[in-house]
Amino acid sequence: MAKHDDTQDFIPVRIAVLTVSDSRSIDEDRSGQVLVDRLEAARHQLADRKILPDERVEIADQLRAWVSDAAIDVVISTGGTGLTGRDVTVEAHRDVYEKEIDAFGTVFTIVSMQKIGTSAVQSRATGGVAGGTYLFALPGSPGACKDAWDEILVKQLDYRHRPCNFVEIMPRLDEHLRRK
């Protein structure tokens, strides 16, 4: 069963937050602010924060820029994961991923089912890895961001979480790029 190993030191990670919205400004960005508040409360570092419109190329370009930035370990986006025509965040993420973390979406759906029932099927939350950076796409509601952070990410981004976590394998995520 999962546990917290207090004999290990906490290792903060550097996280960039991207809000995808055609209409929000930073002052109106409740979902992005939920993520910032939670990552800072967990003692991680906010590496960058931006808002972009629902434009696949712009989103993918920003993700690639953050992936290539050695000062960023994790990217979390919020918004644009639904089913409407303007919802292109998942496609932008998949344009960037080297590997998809398939179970992230599954676990997020399980968490969501407990909160919103079958409406959880309308979310396309996803996670992946590119260039040694973790990328996660969350729905645009503050509640969904709280659920993803509180039930999944706060644990997986904590080196002390056992039996395993994302932080402990972080140094090996890009080993294929170093092998020659």
Secondary structure, 3 states (H helix, E strand, C coil): CCEECCCCCCCCCEEEEEEECCCCCHHHCHHHHHHHHHHHHCCCEEEEEEEECCCHHHHHHHHHHHHCCCCCCEEEEECCCCCCCCCCHHHHHHHHCCEECHHHHHHHHHHHHHHHHHHHHHCCCEEEEECCEEEEEECCCHHHHHHHHHHHHHHHCCCCEECCCHHHHHHHCCHHHHCC
